[in-house]
Each structure stands twice: as C-alpha cells, then as structure tokens.
Amino acid sequence: MKDTQKENSKETFDYVIVGAGAAGSIIANRLSADPGVTVCLLEAGPPDWHPFLHIPSGFIKVLFNPAYTWQFSSEPTSNTAGRRIPIPQGRTLGGSTSINGLAYNRGQPSDYDAWEKAGNRGWSFAEVLPYFKRSENRIGTGDDKFRGRRGELAVSNLEWIHPICEAFIEGAAELGMPRNPDYNGAYQEGVGYYQRTIKGRWRMSTARAFLRPIKSRNNLQIHTNAQTTAILLEGKRATGVRYVRNRDMGKTQEVYARREVIICCGAINTPKLLQISGIGSSDLLKSLGIPVRHELPGVGENLHDHYSVRLVAKVKNSTTMNELATGFGLAGQITRWLFGKPNILAVSPSLAHWFWKSDDRMNGPDLQGVFSPASYKEGYIGMLDNFPGMTVGVWQHRPYSVGFVRAQSADPLQDPIVQPNYLDDPRDQQVLLAGIRQARKLLQTSKLSKYFESEVLPGADVTSDEALLSFARRYGVSSYHVMGTAKMGMASDPMAVVDDQLRVHGIEGLRIADSSVMPSMPSANTCAATMMIAEKAADMILGKPPLVPDLQLNSIGVEA
C-alpha cells in the first residue's frame, strides 16, 4: 500500500477513487486485482494507525475525535427540541467501518426488490445477494444459500454472553417474538444476538479486510490526508479531481483518470463534492456563486436517517458493563482481551437485537431494536452510568421524513448543511411511539424482572403519547445511517442522480458508489448494503457480467 507524500503537479491513472471507506476500499481492491489497471485511492483522513480504531470497544474514544471523523450535525428543529443532532462519519482508512457499531445487517429482501421495481434493473434481492456473499466470511452457523464463507470480511457471533441478555431474549418470547438464529438468513423478524464485523480481538474494517492484504500491489496508490476539493470536468466528462494534502489550500494537486472517477464519499460528502464542483441544483449553485457545470436537481435531496430512542433501567442482582468498564473490572477485561477470552472490549455496543412490527397487521418488521447490559449518562454520549444499568433502544426501519444536504459555500473545507428533518412526517411519530411502548414492555417481562429495578429514562411516570413523544424529541439521536442523497433512478425521474449502473446522469466517466445512491432506506444498518453496492459497482466498472443468482427465493420461503 503506497501513501505517496511527494507533490506531483499531475498524475494519471485508469481509475481515481475518492473516499476509502466502506465502498472505496472494496472497489480499490477489486479494480487493482487486474495488474494491467492502475488505481489511485484518495482519503481525506489519516491512516488508520490509532489503536482504538482496531479494538472493537475503542470506537467511543474516536467517534467524536475530528482527527478521525467528520463532525457533522443536523440542523435544529422543533422535532429535536431545538437540538443539533451529532452525525459523525468516518474520516480515515476504512471510513465509518473504522468507527461504527460493528453490526452486520443486510435488511429484508423487500428492500432491494423495491429498488428493482422502481426501475433499477439488476438490484432485486436475488440479484444483489451474490454480492453480499462475495464480501462475507461468515464465522458461525448460517444457511449457505444466504451466507458467504470465502470473502474477506469476517462476520462473527457474540462470544461474551451475559445472563441479562439471555433473560431479555427469553422475555421477548413472552411477547411473541421468536428467537431468530440468523436475521441475515431467510427472514429478519425475531430476537437474538447481533452478528458483528469482528475477528477474534479485532475490528474488521474495510481497510483491514480489503486494503491491508493488497498493500504490495504496484498498480495501487493510496493518498491519505488528501481531501478532494473538486471534480475536474471537460465539458460533460469527468477527467480527474483536485485535492489538497493535510487541508492546506496552498498546495492544490490534481490527479487524472483515463477511464473513470468513482465517488465514494458517503451520503453527506458526496453531494457536497458534486455541488461545489458545479453539479446540482442550478438555483442552489447560483446562490453560492458556483458556476453551473451540469444541472442535476436531485443532488443532496432524498436524505434519510434512522432516528433512535433509548430507554434506560437500573439493574439489580447482576454486574453490568457499567461496572466492568472501570477499575479492577476493566483491568480484568483487558487481561481477558489480551488472552483472547470473551470480554467486553471485543463486543459491539449493541449486543442483542429485536426486529418487530409496530402494527400486527403488517407483513414484516418496521422496527429495529437494540439491547445491552449497559447504560450511558443522561446528556453524556459515551460516558457510562455509575450504577448498574441496561438499555433498550428502537428506531423505525423506513422513515417517511425526508431531508437534504446542501453546500453552504464554494469553500471545500466548510461543512455542508445537513437536515434529515427527523420526525417531520406524522407517520414517523406514530411508528416511533409504538416502538417506544414495545421497548418498555420488553423491559418489564417476567424473565427480566429478576434484574429490572426501575426505569430511569424516560421514567415510569411518562406514559401519555404526548409525554413520550416529547421524550423522543429531547433525547433521540441519529443512528448514523444517512443515505439517499444521490439516489439511483431512471433518467425520467427528475430527482435521480445516477442510473442503475451508478453512472451520473448526463456526465461521462463519473460514477457514485456509496450509501448516497440508495433510492430508499433499507430495513437495516446501512454498512452491509454499502459494501454490497461496492462489490456490484466494481463488476459494472470492469464490464463484467453480473453474478448469477444461485437461489430460488420463492422456493425456500424467504420473507417478502
């Protein structure tokens, strides 16, 4: 892996990839596998040298560190009680896969079937499943019709099993939620343990899984601390990009692409880069004094995110992660981590999941929930409570509320305006209220009663819809699942930014492959789907035929 520091006035490669995150790392791996192809990968952040980027529980130590994350936040609204909601995104090799919550979750087949039905050929679940499988090295049980065994990305089961988690899962059965051994298999509905991108003691980011093994390839150059400031255009063709090293605007450099420029900056930075390059809504660009190079009004629109709310209870009769993460408890856990024994350093922040319906009449889950035998102090992100605690959280799978990302100026170093419009649609409020009430019931099952002492947040006296919704507005947070701001769609859709080959409408030699191209929100964390998009994009870029589906979904009863 080369991180060339010398300043060249002009470099030329076959492909230039902007962003070394969930998608960019995979695409760089797949394209450079051909020794006859040259690839340049640009990453705005530093190398992933920090140890907390590799210890699974270390994410909380870097999540709000601007050296490794983009410190974005939403615009305040009455639905967030006037608060700005932090939406950090990864800014290092591996991108958000180096700082996220490690959950591997593909979503329901109907998510991708809806993409295909909207006119995006080749994106049905049957057609994208082979690309999910190609990346995956599933460690543990699972039906190989759905799971990959030979990929680079380790996906493992939780090894540190806590009795409170088992009681939570057993209690969920009292409410009719069946235990599901593999929510990434034939169906999602049910309760169980999250699958994680962890192998042994270590986080498996896309940088670790896909870039580190290919560092000796002579046809791949990786520039870190290299922030792209513009897409270079000759007429209606992308020819390269301009970038700066270490955010020093006095040392602008350019790199050129013989074949294609591939943008993988994520759902916030991708539309911003397009806009400051003159691609987007002419009204917005003119208001910022940016010359319009290509009118594309959908750039930055269609933003969605998961807005999550967490309930906290005080625990009795058990030791929780709150105590194990301090003093002698932490020392013991570090020792266990060093010797490869189950420990709290090698877990994801959410241990158990529950996927369920806000209304029994629905065909499939529209809620995703999380559970952990741990809790955080009110108003202090990442700081554990000083009492034994447990947390159950919930968010709506497919929110109706839609927002936008818009550049604030032509300055490439200024953050854009990010407005997800959380809870703007009244339907989202009703679904979330149903989810909060389900979460409360899960805390109050007979199986969990041995450990449940009292509800801390929102508190037992908060019972009405109005009071619970007020609580959600004051304490809800982003799940960091932003998507949709350069959505895939047919040219007849005025808000579509890319076609079903991920080519930017009206611009040659320019493709986008990240969560921004998702036309609608998957019923899942967005990381796994982003990696699938990258795998499929790589084949498209190289002109390879699509992988053939090896599965007749209807014959095995996969959920709709």
Beta strands, then each sheet from edge to edge (+ up, - down):
strand 1: 10-18
strand 2: 39-42
strand 3: 69-73
strand 4: 86-90
strand 5: 136-138
strand 6: 153-155
strand 7: 190-193
strand 8: 198-199
strand 9: 202-203
strand 10: 220-223
strand 11: 226-234
strand 12: 237-245
strand 13: 252-263
strand 14: 279-280
strand 15: 294-295
strand 16: 301-303
strand 17: 307-315
strand 18: 352-356
strand 19: 367-372
strand 20: 389-396
strand 21: 403-406
strand 22: 417-419
strand 23: 452-457
strand 24: 477-478
strand 25: 510-512
sheet 1: 10+ 2+ 1+ 13+ 12- 11+
sheet 2: 10+ 2+ 1+ 13+ 25+
sheet 3: 3+ 4-
sheet 4: 5+ 6+
sheet 5: 7+ 18- 19+ 20- 17+ 23-
sheet 6: 7+ 18- 19+ 20- 17+ 24-
sheet 7: 8+ 9-
sheet 8: 14+ 15+
sheet 9: 16+ 21- 22+
end
